[in-house]
Each structure stands twice: as C-alpha cells, then as structure tokens.
Amino acid sequence: IFLFQFSLTIMLYFQMVIMAGTVMLAYYFEYTDTFTVNVQGFFCFDSSYTKPYPGPDESSDIPPVLLFSLVAGVPVLVIIVGETVVFCLQVATRDFENQEKTLLTGDCCYINPLVRRTVRFLGIYTFGLFATDIFVNAGQVVTGNLAPHFLTVCKPNYTALGCHQFTQFITDVHACTGNPDLVTKARRTFPSKDAALSIYAAMYLAMYITNTIKAKGTRLAKPVLCLGLMCLAFLTGINRVAEYRNHWSDVIAGFFIGISIAVFLVVCVVNNFKGRQAEQEKSPIDNLAQMPMISIPRVESPLEKVSPLLEVTLRSTLRVYNMP
Ligand SMILES: *[C@@H]1O[C@H](CO)[C@@H](O)[C@H](O)[C@H]1NC(C)=O
C-alpha cells in the first residue's frame, strides 16, 4: 500500500508538471513574441483582403471578455452542479458506499468521489482548453494567413511597391505602413480562436450532459440543451466571418480543432464520464490486471464471447507464468 501511495504521488506530480507546461506554452504564445508569425505576401489590390477594418476585438458583438468568461465559467458551473446532483442521488440510494470506499485501496487515502470526479472532469476540461489554444496559436503562427481586412490595416504604398497590375505579388516584409500591432494581428487568423474555443466548450459540455444525466424525462431536454450550446458556438464562429475578422476556412478549421480535441479527451481520456459503476462491472481478474502502473492495453478478446470458462482457465494458466 505504501508503494501504491508513493506511485500515486509521483503520478500526481507528473500530471501537474504536464499541466504547468501546457499553461506556460499557451502563455508564451499569447502574451510574448517568442514565436514570430510567418510573413505572407499578397497580390496587389487583392479583394479577399480589402474588407473594411471592423475595429478592435473588444468592439465585436461577441467581445473576448464575454467569450472567455462563458467558455471558462459555464462548464465549471454545469459540472459542479451536475456532479453534486449525481452524488446526492447516489447517497440517497445508498448506492455508493460499497463502491467508492474501496476506491484507492482502502481507507488510507479515501477521497470523496464528488470531489474526485469534479476535479478530474474540470482538470481535463481545463487541459483541453489550453491544448486547443496552443493548437490554434501554432496554426496561426505557422501559416500567417491574412485576415479579410488585412490590406485595410496594412495600408501598403502601392506607388512605392510598383503595383501596376493585379497579378503582381508583393513579398516585401516592410510593405505595410499601417499600425504594426494591427498588422501583426491581421496576420494571425488561421484557424479562428473564437470558433475553436467555443465549439470545444460546447462539445465537451454536450458530451458531459449526455453521458452523465440519466434522469427519466430528459430524453428531449438533453438534446435540446446540447444542440443549443452547439448553436451558440456555431454562431460565435459565423459572427467572425460576418465581422470580416476571419475567412470561412479559418472558422471551419477552428471548429475542426475544437471538436477533435473535445471528442478525443472525452472518448479516450475520461471514458465518456462513466462513474465507478462501469468499472466495477469488470471481473476481479481484470481489476487485478489493471493495478500495475503500466496498464496493459485491453483488447476485446474473442474468447470472451466463445467460452467464458475457457478464458478463465487460460488466464489463470497465464497468471502462473506471470503473464498478463
Ligand atoms: C508612396 O511612395 C511614394 C514614392 O516613394 C511617395 O512619393 C509617396 O509620398 C508615398 N505615399 C505615402 C502615402 O506614403
């Protein structure tokens, strides 16, 4: 048990280091010039980049403050409320006592399942949020795709650049005469951060709600709620196009990144938000096999379907030889 506690502590530290690294990387992308954006050229008078400048992000219909507070606040609220309700229902039905007490091999390190589940779901959500931010920033810095209003803030001196025909391509790094901060910002559009973050939050919440709330009479309420969330995220992305801040391709790429990360985390990392009940259903042999630090990848054994008896025999034979 001491060894188990020790390895648990190591794992906890390891996870915290990964989390801190992710936050640091996101910070460096967001607030420093560590990663310089790729400078793309443009065609003279290119009409894809000559939309009017819509003003700073703060004057948008969905300003960053609103977006970030929703993306950070709503899931925290929903998950805390959801987990509290689930926990209260379990206590009410006396369902949890024999299941959750054995959680961490005995009473020595008993953690309230409510706290444990909430921390896990919120921790993974936060990790995914920063991961999405890093994906988006990396994409923006590497591609350096230009915003629809790029030429408006760039204000190139077409006379000095010798622009006589539309097909002339300008690669001059110092072609822009406008405000350098605005120009740099207009070079960071692919993929759209607003689209990625909002769809990530909506997708994660939708999957949480679908997998956690099992109450009767919510058969229609759940999809309505989830599709409502997805719709809000969709509108956030569309609004970026409407305000000439992003192209269609930026928003679609942002949606793709957000959805991919949410699906990956929910399906592969939190296992669809299932509680202890699902894990308890496995046989004791399986539970034993999962105790070591390095877990053995579980492949659905064809023998399981053919003959349970044969499999038990086979497994106990293998155990004699200390094989998984
Ligand atoms: C553009 O460049 C030309 C030639 O170098 C110069 O005469 C003109 O003043 C410039 N225009 C602006 C607005 O800077």
The ligand as an SDF file (V2000), in Angstrom:
LIG
                    3D

 14 14  0  0  0  0  0  0  0  0999 V2000
    4.3200   56.4060  -51.5010 C   0  0  0  0  0  0  0  0  0  0  0  0
    5.5540   56.3100  -52.1180 O   0  0  0  0  0  0  0  0  0  0  0  0
    5.8620   57.3690  -52.9970 C   0  0  0  0  0  0  0  0  0  0  0  0
    7.1680   57.0470  -53.7040 C   0  0  0  0  0  0  0  0  0  0  0  0
    8.1070   56.5170  -52.8340 O   0  0  0  0  0  0  0  0  0  0  0  0
    5.9310   58.6850  -52.2350 C   0  0  0  0  0  0  0  0  0  0  0  0
    6.1910   59.7450  -53.0690 O   0  0  0  0  0  0  0  0  0  0  0  0
    4.5960   58.9050  -51.5290 C   0  0  0  0  0  0  0  0  0  0  0  0
    4.6510   60.0450  -50.7010 O   0  0  0  0  0  0  0  0  0  0  0  0
    4.2150   57.6910  -50.6790 C   0  0  0  0  0  0  0  0  0  0  0  0
    2.8740   57.8550  -50.1830 N   0  0  0  0  0  0  0  0  0  0  0  0
    2.5720   57.7190  -48.9130 C   0  0  0  0  0  0  0  0  0  0  0  0
    1.1350   57.9100  -48.5690 C   0  0  0  0  0  0  0  0  0  0  0  0
    3.4030   57.4550  -48.0670 O   0  0  0  0  0  0  0  0  0  0  0  0
  1  2  1  0
  1 10  1  0
  2  3  1  0
  3  4  1  0
  3  6  1  0
  4  5  1  0
  6  7  1  0
  6  8  1  0
  8  9  1  0
  8 10  1  0
 10 11  1  0
 11 12  1  0
 12 13  1  0
 12 14  2  0
M  END
$$$$
